[in-house]
Amino acid sequence: MTTYELLFNAQVNFLFFINIIYALFNKLKAFNTPDSYKYRHRYSSSSSIIVIVLLVLVPVVVVVVVVVVVVVVVVVVVVVVVVVVVVVVEVSN
C-alpha cells in the first residue's frame, strides 16, 4: 500500500469513528419516556465503554500506520543506497 492509500484509509476510519460517536450521543439523548430514566445508567455506561475503547483504538491504529510508513521509507532508502554503492564500485573497477 502506498502512503496515500494508508492516509485515505485512516481518514475514512476517522469519519466512521465520528459517525459512531454521533450516533451514540443521539441515542443517549433519545430517552424521554418516564420508564427510560430507570435504565439510563445502563445505556450511558455501555456507550461510555464503547467510546473509551474507540478513543484508545484510533490512536493505536494511527501509530501502527505511521510506524509501517517509516519502516517502508527506511527500507527504500537503504535499498537505494546499496544500489548506488554497487554501481559506484562497478564503475570504478
MARBA-3410 file (N, C-alpha, C, O; in Angstrom, 1 decimal):
93
0.8,-1.2,0.0,0.0,0.0,0.0,0.9,1.2,0.0,1.9,1.3,0.6 ~ 0.4,2.2,-0.7,1.2,3.5,-0.7,0.8,4.3,0.4,-0.2,4.0,1.2 ~ 1.5,5.4,0.6,1.3,6.3,1.8,-0.1,6.9,1.6,-0.8,7.1,2.6 ~ -0.4,7.3,0.4,-1.7,7.9,0.1,-2.9,7.0,0.5,-3.9,7.4,1.0 ~ -2.7,5.7,0.1,-3.8,4.8,0.5,-4.0,4.6,2.0,-5.1,4.5,2.5
-2.8,4.6,2.7,-2.9,4.5,4.1,-3.5,5.7,4.7,-4.4,5.6,5.6 ~ -3.2,6.9,4.2,-3.8,8.1,4.8,-5.3,8.2,4.5,-6.1,8.6,5.3 ~ -5.6,7.7,3.3,-7.1,7.7,2.9,-7.8,6.8,3.8,-8.9,7.1,4.3 ~ -7.3,5.6,4.1,-7.9,4.6,5.0,-8.1,5.2,6.4,-9.1,5.0,7.0 ~ -7.0,5.9,6.8,-7.1,6.5,8.2,-8.2,7.5,8.2,-8.9,7.6,9.2
-8.3,8.3,7.2,-9.4,9.4,7.1,-10.8,8.7,7.1,-11.7,9.2,7.8 ~ -10.9,7.7,6.3,-12.2,7.0,6.3,-12.6,6.4,7.6,-13.7,6.5,8.1 ~ -11.6,5.8,8.3,-11.9,5.2,9.6,-12.2,6.3,10.6,-13.0,6.1,11.5 ~ -11.6,7.4,10.5,-11.9,8.5,11.4,-13.3,9.0,11.2,-14.0,9.4,12.2 ~ -13.7,9.1,10.0,-15.1,9.5,9.7,-16.1,8.5,10.3,-17.1,8.9,10.8
-15.8,7.2,10.1,-16.7,6.2,10.7,-16.7,6.4,12.3,-17.8,6.3,12.9 ~ -15.6,6.7,12.8,-15.5,6.9,14.3,-16.3,8.1,14.7,-17.1,8.0,15.7 ~ -16.3,9.2,14.0,-17.1,10.4,14.3,-18.6,10.0,14.2,-19.4,10.4,15.0 ~ -18.9,9.3,13.1,-20.3,8.9,13.0,-20.8,8.0,14.1,-22.0,8.2,14.6 ~ -20.0,7.1,14.6,-20.4,6.2,15.7,-20.6,7.0,16.9,-21.6,6.8,17.7
-19.7,7.9,17.2,-19.8,8.8,18.4,-21.1,9.6,18.3,-21.8,9.8,19.3 ~ -21.4,10.2,17.2,-22.6,11.0,16.9,-23.8,10.1,17.2,-24.8,10.6,17.9 ~ -23.8,8.9,16.7,-25.0,8.0,16.9,-25.2,7.7,18.4,-26.3,7.6,18.9 ~ -24.0,7.4,19.0,-24.1,7.1,20.5,-24.7,8.2,21.3,-25.5,8.0,22.2 ~ -24.2,9.5,21.0,-24.7,10.6,21.8,-26.2,10.9,21.4,-27.0,11.3,22.3
-26.6,10.7,20.2,-28.0,10.8,19.9,-28.9,9.8,20.6,-30.0,10.1,21.0 ~ -28.4,8.5,20.7,-29.1,7.5,21.4,-29.3,7.9,22.9,-30.3,7.7,23.5 ~ -28.2,8.5,23.5,-28.3,8.9,24.9,-29.4,10.0,25.1,-30.0,10.0,26.1 ~ -29.5,10.9,24.1,-30.5,12.0,24.2,-31.9,11.5,23.9,-32.8,12.3,24.2 ~ -32.1,10.4,23.3,-33.4,9.9,22.8,-34.3,9.4,23.9,-35.5,9.1,23.7
-33.8,9.2,25.1,-34.7,8.6,26.2,-35.5,9.7,26.8,-35.0,10.5,27.7 ~ -36.8,9.8,26.4,-37.7,10.8,27.0,-38.9,10.2,27.7,-39.7,10.9,28.3 ~ -39.0,8.9,27.8,-40.1,8.3,28.4,-39.8,8.2,29.9,-38.6,8.1,30.3 ~ -40.8,8.2,30.8,-40.6,8.1,32.2,-39.9,6.8,32.6,-39.1,6.8,33.6 ~ -40.1,5.7,31.9,-39.5,4.5,32.3,-38.0,4.4,31.9,-37.3,3.6,32.4
-37.6,5.2,31.0,-36.3,5.2,30.5,-35.3,5.7,31.5,-34.1,5.3,31.5 ~ -35.7,6.5,32.5,-34.8,7.0,33.5,-34.2,5.9,34.4,-33.2,6.0,35.0 ~ -35.0,4.8,34.5,-34.5,3.7,35.4,-33.3,3.0,34.7,-32.4,2.6,35.4 ~ -33.3,3.0,33.4,-32.3,2.2,32.7,-31.3,3.1,32.0,-30.4,2.6,31.3 ~ -31.4,4.4,32.2,-30.5,5.3,31.5,-29.0,5.0,31.9,-28.1,5.2,31.0
-28.7,4.7,33.1,-27.3,4.4,33.5,-26.7,3.3,32.8,-25.5,3.2,32.5 ~ -27.6,2.3,32.5,-27.1,1.1,31.7,-26.6,1.5,30.3,-25.5,1.1,29.9 ~ -27.4,2.3,29.7,-27.1,2.7,28.3,-25.9,3.7,28.3,-25.0,3.6,27.5 ~ -25.9,4.6,29.3,-24.8,5.6,29.3,-23.5,4.9,29.6,-22.4,5.3,29.1 ~ -23.5,3.9,30.5,-22.2,3.2,30.8,-21.8,2.4,29.7,-20.6,2.4,29.4
-22.7,1.7,29.0,-22.2,0.9,27.8,-21.8,1.8,26.7,-20.8,1.5,26.0 ~ -22.4,3.0,26.5,-22.0,3.9,25.5,-20.6,4.5,25.8,-19.8,4.7,25.0 ~ -20.4,4.8,27.1,-19.1,5.3,27.6,-18.0,4.3,27.3,-16.9,4.6,26.9 ~ -18.3,3.0,27.6,-17.3,2.0,27.4,-16.9,1.9,25.9,-15.7,1.7,25.5 ~ -17.9,2.0,25.0,-17.7,1.9,23.6,-16.8,3.1,23.2,-15.9,2.9,22.4
-17.2,4.3,23.6,-16.4,5.5,23.3,-15.0,5.4,23.8,-14.0,5.7,23.0 ~ -14.8,4.9,25.0,-13.4,4.8,25.5,-12.6,3.8,24.7,-11.4,4.0,24.4 ~ -13.2,2.7,24.3,-12.5,1.7,23.5,-12.1,2.3,22.2,-11.0,2.1,21.7 ~ -13.0,3.0,21.5,-12.7,3.7,20.3,-11.7,4.7,20.4,-10.8,4.8,19.5 ~ -11.7,5.5,21.5,-10.7,6.5,21.7,-9.3,5.9,21.9,-8.3,6.5,21.6
-9.3,4.7,22.4,-8.0,4.0,22.6,-7.5,3.4,21.3,-6.3,3.4,21.0 ~ -8.4,2.8,20.5,-8.0,2.1,19.3,-7.6,3.0,18.2,-6.7,2.7,17.4 ~ -8.2,4.1,18.0,-7.9,5.0,16.9,-6.4,5.5,17.0,-5.7,5.4,16.0 ~ -5.9,6.0,18.1,-4.5,6.4,18.2,-3.6,5.2,18.0,-2.5,5.4,17.4 ~ -3.9,4.0,18.4,-3.1,2.9,18.3,-3.0,2.5,16.8,-1.9,2.2,16.3
-4.1,2.6,16.1,-4.1,2.3,14.6,-3.2,3.4,13.9,-2.5,3.0,13.0 ~ -3.4,4.6,14.3,-2.6,5.7,13.7,-1.1,5.5,13.9,-0.3,5.6,13.0 ~ -0.7,5.1,15.1,0.7,4.9,15.4,1.2,3.7,14.6,2.3,3.7,14.1 ~ 0.4,2.6,14.5,0.9,1.5,13.7,1.1,1.9,12.2,2.0,1.5,11.6 ~ 0.1,2.7,11.7,0.3,3.1,10.3,1.5,4.0,10.1,2.2,3.8,9.1
1.8,4.9,11.0,3.0,5.7,10.9,4.2,4.9,11.0,5.2,5.1,10.3 ~ 4.3,3.9,11.9,5.5,3.0,12.0,5.7,2.3,10.7,6.8,2.1,10.3 ~ 4.6,1.7,10.1,4.7,1.0,8.9,5.3,1.9,7.8,6.1,1.5,7.0 ~ 4.8,3.1,7.7,5.2,4.0,6.7,6.7,4.4,6.9,7.5,4.4,5.9 ~ 7.1,4.6,8.1,8.5,4.9,8.4,9.4,3.7,8.0,10.5,3.9,7.5
9.0,2.5,8.4,9.8,1.3,8.0,9.9,1.2,6.5,11.0,0.9,6.0 ~ 8.9,1.4,5.8,8.9,1.3,4.3,9.9,2.3,3.8,10.7,2.0,2.9 ~ 9.8,3.5,4.3,10.7,4.6,3.8,12.2,4.3,4.1,13.0,4.4,3.2 ~ 12.4,3.8,5.3,13.8,3.4,5.6,14.3,2.3,4.7,15.4,2.3,4.3 ~ 13.5,1.3,4.5,13.9,0.2,3.6,14.2,0.7,2.2,15.2,0.3,1.6
13.4,1.5,1.7,13.6,2.1,0.3,14.9,2.9,0.3,15.6,2.8,-0.7 ~ 15.1,3.7,1.3,16.4,4.5,1.3,17.6,3.5,1.4,18.6,3.8,0.7 ~ 17.5,2.5,2.2,18.6,1.5,2.3,18.9,0.8,1.0,20.0,0.7,0.6 ~ 17.8,0.4,0.3,18.0,-0.2,-1.0,18.6,0.7,-2.0,19.5,0.3,-2.8 ~ 18.2,2.0,-2.0,18.7,3.0,-2.9,20.2,3.2,-2.7,21.0,3.2,-3.6
20.6,3.3,-1.4,22.0,3.5,-1.0,22.8,2.3,-1.5,23.9,2.4,-2.0 ~ 22.3,1.1,-1.3,23.1,-0.1,-1.6,23.2,-0.2,-3.2,24.3,-0.5,-3.6 ~ 22.2,0.1,-3.9,22.3,0.1,-5.4,23.3,1.2,-5.8,24.1,0.9,-6.7 ~ 23.3,2.4,-5.2,24.3,3.4,-5.6,25.7,3.0,-5.3,26.6,3.2,-6.1 ~ 25.9,2.4,-4.2,27.2,1.9,-3.8,27.7,0.8,-4.8,28.9,0.8,-5.2
26.8,-0.1,-5.1,27.2,-1.2,-6.1,27.5,-0.6,-7.4,28.5,-1.0,-8.1 ~ 26.8,0.3,-7.9,27.0,1.0,-9.2,28.3,1.7,-9.1,29.1,1.7,-10.1 ~ 28.6,2.4,-8.1,29.9,3.2,-8.0,31.1,2.2,-7.9,32.1,2.5,-8.6 ~ 31.0,1.1,-7.2,32.0,0.2,-7.2,32.3,-0.5,-8.5,33.4,-0.7,-8.9 ~ 31.2,-0.8,-9.3,31.3,-1.4,-10.6,31.9,-0.4,-11.6,32.7,-0.8,-12.4
31.6,0.8,-11.5,32.1,1.8,-12.4,33.5,2.1,-12.1,34.3,2.3,-13.1 ~ 34.0,2.1,-10.9,35.3,2.4,-10.5,36.3,1.2,-10.9,37.5,1.4,-11.1 ~ 35.8,0.0,-11.0,36.6,-1.2,-11.4,36.6,-1.2,-12.8,37.3,-2.1,-13.4
END
